[in-house]
Amino acid sequence: MVLPSSYEPFAMVVNEAMCCGCPVMASNRVGAARDLVLPVAPEFVFPVGDVESLAKKLSAVATNRERLQQVRQSALELIREWSPEKTTEGLIRAIEAGVARVRGS
């Protein structure tokens, strides 16, 4: 699945795809990319609007089925461990980062 959104605070569809064993590529403006995609496959996150980068990533994965299978397995393992507690922890980290940014620290 590819989610090239320019703004997506979290994107539950990423969780849903991963629950089905579907590897996910997402723009760096998709909130779930930080929590769910980066830990599984950092190379599957691309700069929003960078069509050339996305095209290269898609081409690379299309020719490397073994890597795609590894990402699929890692995604399933990660999502099995996901919980409301982990979501809350991520939300708290995001709020703390936002507050620190506003305070200039």
C-alpha positions as CSV (number, residue, x, y, z in Angstrom):
1,M,0.0,0.0,0.0
2,V,1.2,3.5,-0.8
3,L,-0.1,6.5,1.2
4,P,1.3,9.7,-0.4
5,S,-0.8,12.1,1.7
6,S,0.4,15.6,2.2
7,Y,-1.3,15.7,5.6
8,E,-2.5,12.7,7.6
9,P,-2.4,13.1,11.4
10,F,-2.3,9.4,12.0
11,A,-3.9,7.3,9.2
12,M,-5.6,4.2,10.6
13,V,-5.4,2.7,7.2
14,V,-1.7,2.0,7.8
15,N,-2.6,-0.1,10.9
16,E,-5.3,-1.9,8.9
17,A,-3.0,-2.7,6.0
18,M,-0.3,-4.0,8.3
19,C,-2.8,-6.2,10.1
20,C,-3.5,-7.8,6.7
21,G,0.2,-8.4,6.1
22,C,0.5,-5.6,3.5
23,P,3.7,-3.6,3.5
24,V,3.2,0.1,3.6
25,M,5.0,3.0,2.0
26,A,4.0,6.4,3.3
27,S,5.0,10.1,3.0
28,N,6.8,11.7,5.8
29,R,3.6,13.7,6.5
30,V,1.7,10.6,7.6
31,G,1.7,10.4,11.3
32,A,1.7,6.6,11.4
33,A,4.8,6.5,9.2
34,R,6.9,7.5,12.2
35,D,5.3,5.0,14.6
36,L,4.6,2.0,12.3
37,V,6.5,2.3,9.0
38,L,9.9,3.7,10.1
39,P,10.5,0.9,12.6
40,V,9.8,-1.8,10.0
41,A,11.3,-0.3,6.8
42,P,12.8,3.2,7.0
43,E,13.3,3.2,3.3
44,F,9.6,3.0,2.8
45,V,9.1,6.5,4.0
46,F,9.5,9.2,1.4
47,P,9.4,13.0,1.3
48,V,5.9,14.3,0.6
49,G,5.5,15.4,-3.0
50,D,8.8,13.9,-4.1
51,V,7.4,11.8,-7.0
52,E,10.9,10.8,-8.2
53,S,11.8,9.4,-4.7
54,L,8.6,7.5,-4.5
55,A,9.1,6.1,-8.0
56,K,12.6,4.9,-7.2
57,K,11.4,3.2,-4.0
58,L,8.5,1.5,-5.8
59,S,10.9,0.3,-8.5
60,A,13.4,-1.0,-6.0
61,V,10.8,-3.0,-4.1
62,A,9.2,-4.4,-7.3
63,T,12.6,-6.0,-8.1
64,N,13.3,-7.3,-4.6
65,R,10.6,-9.6,-3.6
66,E,12.7,-11.0,-0.8
67,R,12.9,-7.6,0.9
68,L,9.1,-7.1,0.4
69,Q,8.5,-10.4,2.2
70,Q,10.8,-9.3,5.0
71,V,8.9,-6.1,5.4
72,R,5.6,-8.0,5.4
73,Q,6.8,-10.2,8.2
74,S,8.2,-7.4,10.2
75,A,5.0,-5.4,9.8
76,L,3.0,-8.3,11.1
77,E,5.3,-8.7,14.1
78,L,5.2,-5.0,14.9
79,I,1.4,-4.7,14.6
80,R,0.8,-7.7,16.8
81,E,2.5,-5.8,19.6
82,W,0.7,-2.6,19.0
83,S,-1.8,-1.5,21.7
84,P,-3.7,1.4,23.0
85,E,-0.9,1.9,25.5
86,K,1.7,2.2,22.8
87,T,-0.6,4.7,20.9
88,T,-0.9,6.7,24.1
89,E,2.9,6.7,24.6
90,G,3.4,8.0,21.1
91,L,0.8,10.7,21.6
92,I,2.5,11.8,24.8
93,R,5.9,11.9,23.0
94,A,4.4,14.0,20.2
95,I,2.8,16.5,22.7
96,E,6.1,16.8,24.6
97,A,7.9,17.4,21.3
98,G,5.4,20.0,20.3
99,V,5.6,21.8,23.6
100,A,9.4,21.8,23.5
101,R,9.3,23.2,20.0
102,V,7.0,26.0,21.0
103,R,9.1,26.8,24.1
104,G,12.2,26.8,21.9
105,S,14.1,24.1,23.7
